[in-house]
Amino acid sequence: MKIVVIGGSGLIGSQLVKKLRDRGHEVVAASPRSGVNAVTGEGLAQALEGAQVVVDVANSPSFEDGAAMAFFENAGRNLAAAEKKTGVKHHVALSVVGTDRLLESGYFRAKLAQEDLIKKSGIPFTIVHATQFFEFIGAIAQAATVGQTVRLPSALMQPIASADLAAAMADFTLSNPANGIVEVAGPEPIQIDEIARQLLREQGDPREVITDDSAPYYGIRVNKRSLMPGEGARLTTTRFADWLHQAGSRPQAVR
């Protein structure tokens, strides 16, 4: 089966491409680097020719409100048009757990707009809501840093290893369309402040993590459930402590 992965050179996309190829499928890793740009439409029709499934794991390079909205709306419209033209049978998209609860953020309003375009496209679809990746905990800490202090709320999250998410995405890609939203998360809930504290301690980073429930998470206020999956979510197995200590996967400090 021919599968096109939009964003196929990124963190999730590159792992997903490998997993699908290992299962014997013809996979196109589509990205501007390979001459395929979903935002402008460049190369889309050629890349999708003969494809049965398109998986969109691309992310906006900017979190600024207008830029994110333009990215997801333009890419969404171009993908839907190209998929209809080439006869794609299943569109799979990676989105975020809690998107509809985080609409103070322009980025999440843009993700919701992307999801609405998918639902209205008429193409069978699966929207995968995933929790935050272990690999991005350093960036969360950096965004909350002033001087040598990191202020983060104690809200719960249930983060996931990117390799586990890629494996789940491969399964969803090869399954029948859900024509709805499915959720995938890591195995255990943990407070945002505590996971950042564990990461910095492991890295020998001297910054102090202060628990402050008025502190924003990427610019928005969150409560205990904002970032948590619902009942019935697919749970993966890699725990943060195990991932953190795996040889070769220890993240570098983001400063």
Phi, psi and chi 1 to 4 in degrees:
 res  aa     phi    psi   chi1   chi2   chi3   chi4
   1 MET       -  137.7  178.8  166.2   64.2      -
   2 LYS   -89.2  128.1 -178.8  178.5  176.2 -179.6
   3 ILE  -128.1  132.5  -58.1  166.5      -      -
   4 VAL  -107.6  125.6  177.4      -      -      -
   5 VAL  -106.0  108.5  178.2      -      -      -
   6 ILE   -77.7  126.0  -54.4  -64.6      -      -
   7 GLY    84.9   29.3      -      -      -      -
   8 GLY   -72.2   -4.8      -      -      -      -
   9 SER  -104.0    0.6   62.1      -      -      -
  10 GLY   -86.2 -172.1      -      -      -      -
  11 LEU   -57.3  -52.1  174.4   65.0      -      -
  12 ILE   -80.8  -43.2  -58.2  -60.1      -      -
  13 GLY   -59.2  -43.6      -      -      -      -
  14 SER   -65.5  -38.0   58.7      -      -      -
  15 GLN   -70.6  -38.3  -63.7  178.8   81.0      -
  16 LEU   -65.3  -43.0  175.2   58.6      -      -
  17 VAL   -56.1  -46.0  165.8      -      -      -
  18 LYS   -63.4  -44.2 -177.2  179.5 -174.2  -55.2
  19 LYS   -63.9  -39.6  -70.1 -179.5 -175.7  -61.8
  20 LEU   -70.6  -38.8  -68.9  170.5      -      -
  21 ARG   -65.2  -38.1  -74.8  176.3  177.5  165.0
  22 ASP   -63.0  -23.9  -73.1  -13.1      -      -
  23 ARG   -89.1    5.3  -63.3 -168.5 -169.3 -173.2
  24 GLY    94.9   13.2      -      -      -      -
  25 HIS   -98.2  154.1  -63.6  -79.3      -      -
  26 GLU   -82.4  116.3  176.5 -169.7   -6.3      -
  27 VAL  -123.8  128.8 -174.5      -      -      -
  28 VAL  -100.8  119.7  175.9      -      -      -
  29 ALA   -87.2   96.1      -      -      -      -
  30 ALA   -96.7  129.0      -      -      -      -
  31 SER  -164.3  165.9   69.6      -      -      -
  32 PRO   -53.8  -30.0  -29.9   37.6      -      -
  33 ARG   -62.0  -31.1 -174.3 -177.6  -55.4  174.0
  34 SER  -100.9   10.8   65.4      -      -      -
  35 GLY    88.7   14.2      -      -      -      -
  36 VAL  -119.7  116.5 -178.2      -      -      -
  37 ASN  -124.6  106.5 -169.3  -38.6      -      -
  38 ALA   -67.2  -29.0      -      -      -      -
  39 VAL   -70.3  -40.3  176.7      -      -      -
  40 THR   -94.5  -18.5   65.1      -      -      -
  41 GLY    90.7   -5.1      -      -      -      -
  42 GLU   -60.2  125.1  177.7 -171.7   -0.2      -
  43 GLY    75.9   -0.3      -      -      -      -
  44 LEU   -66.1  -50.7  -95.1 -174.5      -      -
  45 ALA   -59.2  -40.8      -      -      -      -
  46 GLN   -66.5  -42.9  -62.2   91.7  -36.4      -
  47 ALA   -65.5  -35.8      -      -      -      -
  48 LEU   -85.3   -9.6  -91.1   58.1      -      -
  49 GLU   -58.2  121.4 -168.7   64.2   41.6      -
  50 GLY    82.8    1.5      -      -      -      -
  51 ALA   -81.8  139.6      -      -      -      -
  52 GLN   -91.5  -31.5  -73.4   78.2   49.0      -
  53 VAL  -133.0  139.9 -176.7      -      -      -
  54 VAL  -119.7  130.3  170.3      -      -      -
  55 VAL  -116.0  122.3 -171.3      -      -      -
  56 ASP  -106.8  106.7 -176.7    6.6      -      -
  57 VAL  -117.3   15.7  -64.4      -      -      -
  58 ALA   -73.1  149.7      -      -      -      -
  59 ASN  -127.6  150.9 -161.1    9.6      -      -
  60 SER   -64.1  133.9  171.1      -      -      -
  61 PRO   -71.5  -11.8   25.3  -33.7      -      -
  62 SER  -126.6  140.5  171.7      -      -      -
  63 PHE   -96.0    1.9  -76.8   73.1      -      -
  64 GLU   -63.8  140.5 -171.0  -85.9  -36.0      -
  65 ASP   -51.9  -55.7  -69.0    6.0      -      -
  66 GLY   -66.6  -39.7      -      -      -      -
  67 ALA   -66.6  -41.9      -      -      -      -
  68 ALA   -65.0  -42.8      -      -      -      -
  69 MET   -63.0  -43.8 -174.5   64.5   76.7      -
  70 ALA   -62.2  -41.2      -      -      -      -
  71 PHE   -61.6  -54.3  178.6   92.3      -      -
  72 PHE   -71.9  -35.4  -72.3  117.7      -      -
  73 GLU   -71.0  -45.9  -74.1 -166.3  -31.2      -
  74 ASN   -64.0  -45.8  -71.4  -24.8      -      -
  75 ALA   -62.5  -42.5      -      -      -      -
  76 GLY   -61.8  -44.5      -      -      -      -
  77 ARG   -67.0  -43.4  -67.8 -170.0 -177.1  105.4
  78 ASN   -65.3  -39.9  -72.5  -26.3      -      -
  79 LEU   -65.4  -45.1  -79.3  167.2      -      -
  80 ALA   -60.2  -43.2      -      -      -      -
  81 ALA   -65.2  -44.2      -      -      -      -
  82 ALA   -67.7  -36.8      -      -      -      -
  83 GLU   -67.0  -40.2  -71.9  169.3    0.5      -
  84 LYS   -64.5  -40.8  -71.5  176.5 -177.8  176.1
  85 LYS   -65.7  -36.2 -177.4  177.1 -179.9 -179.3
  86 THR   -99.6   -2.7   56.3      -      -      -
  87 GLY    80.3   30.1      -      -      -      -
  88 VAL   -62.7  138.4  167.7      -      -      -
  89 LYS  -101.6  -12.2  -56.1  -58.9 -177.0 -175.3
  90 HIS  -155.1  124.7 -174.3 -170.2      -      -
  91 HIS  -110.2  123.1  179.4   94.7      -      -
  92 VAL  -114.1  130.2 -176.3      -      -      -
  93 ALA  -130.1  139.6      -      -      -      -
  94 LEU   -92.8  125.4  178.5   59.0      -      -
  95 SER  -133.2 -158.7 -165.8      -      -      -
  96 VAL  -127.6  133.1 -174.2      -      -      -
  97 VAL   -57.1  130.6  161.8      -      -      -
  98 GLY    87.9    7.9      -      -      -      -
  99 THR   -50.4  -46.5  -71.1      -      -      -
 100 ASP   -75.4   -5.7   59.2  -12.9      -      -
 101 ARG  -101.8   -2.6  -58.9 -169.0  -67.6  -94.8
 102 LEU  -120.2   35.1  -57.9  169.9      -      -
 103 LEU   -79.8    1.9  -62.4 -178.3      -      -
 104 GLU   -63.5  -24.1  -72.3 -180.0   48.7      -
 105 SER   -91.1  130.6  162.0      -      -      -
 106 GLY   -62.4  -31.4      -      -      -      -
 107 TYR   -62.8  -44.7  174.1   82.0      -      -
 108 PHE   -73.9  -28.9  -73.3  104.5      -      -
 109 ARG   -63.1  -36.7  -68.8 -165.0  -64.8  -86.7
 110 ALA   -68.4  -39.1      -      -      -      -
 111 LYS   -63.8  -39.3  -71.1  -62.1  -69.2 -178.7
 112 LEU   -65.2  -38.2 -170.0   63.2      -      -
 113 ALA   -63.3  -40.4      -      -      -      -
 114 GLN   -59.3  -46.1  176.8 -165.1   31.9      -
 115 GLU   -62.7  -40.1  -66.5 -177.7   14.0      -
 116 ASP   -63.7  -39.2  -73.4  -17.7      -      -
 117 LEU   -62.6  -40.4  -75.2  168.4      -      -
 118 ILE   -63.6  -44.9  -67.3  166.9      -      -
 119 LYS   -64.9  -31.9  -67.5  172.8 -177.6  177.0
 120 LYS   -92.2   -1.4  -65.9  172.9 -178.4  175.7
 121 SER   -72.3  -24.4   70.9      -      -      -
 122 GLY    85.7   -1.3      -      -      -      -
 123 ILE   -95.4  131.3  -62.3  164.7      -      -
 124 PRO   -53.4  139.9  -26.8   36.7      -      -
 125 PHE  -145.3  161.5   68.5   92.8      -      -
 126 THR  -136.7  121.5  -58.0      -      -      -
 127 ILE  -102.7  120.6  -63.9  171.8      -      -
 128 VAL  -100.7  113.9 -178.4      -      -      -
 129 HIS   -91.4  117.8  -85.1 -167.4      -      -
 130 ALA  -115.4  153.6      -      -      -      -
 131 THR   -81.8  176.1   51.1      -      -      -
 132 GLN   -61.1  149.8 -175.3   59.3  -87.0      -
 133 PHE   -86.5  145.1  -46.8  148.5      -      -
 134 PHE   -52.8  -38.1  -67.6  156.3      -      -
 135 GLU   -63.5  -16.5  -73.4   83.1   -6.4      -
 136 PHE  -102.4    3.1  -73.3  168.8      -      -
 137 ILE   -61.6  -37.4  -57.9  -57.1      -      -
 138 GLY   -60.9  -39.3      -      -      -      -
 139 ALA   -67.9  -34.9      -      -      -      -
 140 ILE   -62.5  -45.6  -66.8  171.1      -      -
 141 ALA   -62.2  -43.0      -      -      -      -
 142 GLN   -63.0  -41.0  178.8   59.2   24.8      -
 143 ALA   -64.9  -23.3      -      -      -      -
 144 ALA  -101.5   10.9      -      -      -      -
 145 THR   -93.2  132.1  -64.7      -      -      -
 146 VAL  -129.7  115.1  176.3      -      -      -
 147 GLY    65.2 -120.9      -      -      -      -
 148 GLN  -108.3   18.4  -70.3  -64.1  -59.0      -
 149 THR  -119.0  135.5  -60.1      -      -      -
 150 VAL  -115.4  117.4 -178.4      -      -      -
 151 ARG  -106.2  117.9  -69.4 -171.5  176.9  -84.8
 152 LEU  -137.6  150.4  -73.2  168.4      -      -
 153 PRO   -77.2  166.2   28.2  -34.6      -      -
 154 SER   -93.1   13.1   61.6      -      -      -
 155 ALA   -57.2  147.1      -      -      -      -
 156 LEU   -81.2  146.2  -71.2  170.1      -      -
 157 MET  -137.3  167.9   63.6 -169.4  -29.3      -
 158 GLN  -135.0   68.3 -159.2  157.8  -37.7      -
 159 PRO   -68.0  165.4   26.3  -34.6      -      -
 160 ILE  -135.0  146.7 -172.8  171.0      -      -
 161 ALA   -72.9  137.4      -      -      -      -
 162 SER   -60.8  -33.8   65.5      -      -      -
 163 ALA   -64.8  -38.8      -      -      -      -
 164 ASP   -66.6  -39.6  -72.4   -9.0      -      -
 165 LEU   -65.2  -41.9  175.4   56.8      -      -
 166 ALA   -60.2  -39.5      -      -      -      -
 167 ALA   -64.3  -42.1      -      -      -      -
 168 ALA   -65.3  -41.1      -      -      -      -
 169 MET   -61.3  -38.1  -70.5  -66.4  -64.8      -
 170 ALA   -61.7  -42.9      -      -      -      -
 171 ASP   -63.0  -44.8  -71.4  -16.1      -      -
 172 PHE   -64.4  -36.8  -67.3  130.4      -      -
 173 THR   -62.3  -37.3  -61.7      -      -      -
 174 LEU   -93.2    2.4  -59.9  176.1      -      -
 175 SER   -96.1  170.1  -62.0      -      -      -
 176 ASN   -66.9  150.2  -68.3  -31.7      -      -
 177 PRO   -56.5  136.6  -23.3   33.4      -      -
 178 ALA   -80.2  -23.4      -      -      -      -
 179 ASN    51.0   42.7  -69.9  -43.1      -      -
 180 GLY  -177.3 -163.9      -      -      -      -
 181 ILE  -103.6  133.5  -66.7  170.6      -      -
 182 VAL  -117.8  151.0  -64.1      -      -      -
 183 GLU  -117.0  146.1  -70.8 -170.5  -35.3      -
 184 VAL  -139.2  138.6   59.1      -      -      -
 185 ALA  -148.5  166.7      -      -      -      -
 186 GLY   -71.1  177.6      -      -      -      -
 187 PRO   -80.9  -15.4   29.2  -36.0      -      -
 188 GLU  -144.8  139.2   56.4 -173.8   -8.9      -
 189 PRO   -76.1  145.7   23.5  -28.3      -      -
 190 ILE  -151.6  147.1 -174.4  170.0      -      -
 191 GLN   -70.6  146.3  -65.8  178.5 -176.3      -
 192 ILE   -59.4  -45.6  -59.5  172.7      -      -
 193 ASP   -62.5  -38.6   57.3  -27.8      -      -
 194 GLU   -71.9  -38.5 -179.1   54.8   28.8      -
 195 ILE   -68.4  -35.8 -162.7  169.3      -      -
 196 ALA   -65.9  -39.4      -      -      -      -
 197 ARG   -62.2  -43.4 -166.9  173.2  -73.1  118.8
 198 GLN   -63.4  -41.9  -70.5 -178.7   24.4      -
 199 LEU   -62.9  -48.7  174.5   67.0      -      -
 200 LEU   -65.9  -38.2  -61.9 -173.0      -      -
 201 ARG   -62.6  -43.1 -178.0  167.5   59.1 -118.6
 202 GLU   -63.4  -34.1  176.6   67.0   19.3      -
 203 GLN   -84.2   -5.4  -66.5  177.4  -26.5      -
 204 GLY    70.7   25.8      -      -      -      -
 205 ASP   -81.7  128.1 -169.0  -50.2      -      -
 206 PRO   -78.7   -6.0   29.5  -35.7      -      -
 207 ARG   -61.4  145.0  -74.5  177.3  -69.8  173.1
 208 GLU  -100.4  130.4 -179.4 -176.3    9.8      -
 209 VAL   -93.7  119.7  177.6      -      -      -
 210 ILE  -104.5  129.9  -57.4  -64.8      -      -
 211 THR   -79.3  121.3  -57.3      -      -      -
 212 ASP  -144.3  102.4 -180.0   -6.0      -      -
 213 ASP   -72.0   -5.2  -75.5  -26.3      -      -
 214 SER   -92.9   -6.4   67.6      -      -      -
 215 ALA   -72.9  143.0      -      -      -      -
 216 PRO   -81.7  159.7   30.2  -34.4      -      -
 217 TYR  -110.1  107.5  171.6   80.6      -      -
 218 TYR    50.1   43.5  -81.0  120.0      -      -
 219 GLY    87.2   -0.5      -      -      -      -
 220 ILE  -127.0  152.4   54.7  176.3      -      -
 221 ARG   -81.5  137.1  -66.4  -74.1  -63.8  -87.6
 222 VAL  -128.0  152.6  -68.8      -      -      -
 223 ASN  -110.8 -173.4   59.5   40.0      -      -
 224 LYS   -59.9  -27.0  -71.1  -71.1 -174.3 -176.5
 225 ARG  -108.9   -5.3  -61.5  -63.4  -54.2  175.0
 226 SER   -54.5  -38.0  -62.7      -      -      -
 227 LEU  -105.8    7.6  -53.9  174.5      -      -
 228 MET   -95.6  144.3  -69.2  -69.5  -71.1      -
 229 PRO   -73.0  163.9   30.3  -36.6      -      -
 230 GLY   -91.1  179.5      -      -      -      -
 231 GLU   -64.1  143.6  -67.7 -176.2    9.3      -
 232 GLY    92.3   -1.5      -      -      -      -
 233 ALA   -65.6  147.5      -      -      -      -
 234 ARG   -76.0  124.1  171.1  171.7  169.9  162.1
 235 LEU  -105.9  134.2  -58.3 -175.8      -      -
 236 THR   -90.9 -176.9   57.0      -      -      -
 237 THR  -113.2  -19.4   58.3      -      -      -
 238 THR   -77.6  120.4  -55.9      -      -      -
 239 ARG   -85.9  152.9  -63.1  179.0 -179.6  -83.8
 240 PHE   -59.5  -43.4 -178.9   66.6      -      -
 241 ALA   -61.3  -40.2      -      -      -      -
 242 ASP   -68.1  -44.2  -63.3  -28.2      -      -
 243 TRP   -60.5  -41.8  174.3   86.4      -      -
 244 LEU   -62.3  -32.1 -166.4   60.0      -      -
 245 HIS   -97.9   -1.7  -68.6   91.5      -      -
 246 GLN   -66.1  134.4  -74.3  171.7   -1.3      -
 247 ALA   -60.0  129.6      -      -      -      -
 248 GLY    86.5   -8.8      -      -      -      -
 249 SER  -113.4    3.9   69.5      -      -      -
 250 ARG   -67.0  124.8 -175.4  175.1  -61.4  169.8
 251 PRO   -71.5  154.5   27.2  -33.6      -      -
 252 GLN   -89.9  148.0  -60.2  -62.0  -50.2      -
 253 ALA   -61.8  139.0      -      -      -      -
 254 VAL  -104.4  108.2  179.0      -      -      -
 255 ARG  -123.9      -  -62.8  -54.3  -56.3  -90.4
